């Protein structure tokens, strides 16, 4: 396997990313407490012990509490910071804090949100700043100017995007002087439109793919790291089935268990290894707060699925043969 594109900027970056969306005590109005901070510390230390050193946050995660407890851990154990890569996202306003849920990449909001994140993180900067969602009302020049200013101030080292297609990334890149280094998209064995758009070119079925055509190829050409959010598909194949699982889900769950046994691994690692097999070198963002599951996921990079098993998993989850 060749190196991750992000290794050009962070040679030490791990194959997996830990997603901090579940830290901070949950999506409630209740403030984070000492137990939430202890949980965050245990998770962070477990990740680092298992060679997962990229941590993914966002200003909205548990209404800011994820960043808050993360910051408390780093303040209490500052030696941890030198061993990690910290990324956070801005650009979403949630109700009921805001009257209308919206995406906001205006200069004012990017600046306010990033400064608030840094305050919660008790840090002067983050390694990577992600723009969380495309904002239809974004003024390119104004937003680019704000990003340039924040970058010059040292508040973030590198810029990235989330949920953007090739055209949106190229448009933004045309206005900023530093490279966009990553793009985070939903990708998993269940949410496999990134494969469907590849194999259904020149077919009517291709029109039904939700994945933006050409985005993977564009990102690879531009040396943009692809990160996959929800790579375990909320665990539907590994212990958290749907409320009414269909035949495809049941068959896929059974096959994954068989493969875990065959490869002397575990089911979570098998699901992630399906993504890792892709030659574009995807970085899955794993968001579980279950310590045992984190340890299982960390074993994914040592699993090397055969081509036959990769296609068998895809076909089983798909429910029928490829065209």
Order of alpha helices (4+ residues) and beta strands (2+ residues): beta-alpha-beta-alpha-beta-beta-beta-alpha-beta-alpha-beta-alpha-beta-alpha-alpha-beta-alpha-alpha-beta-alpha-alpha
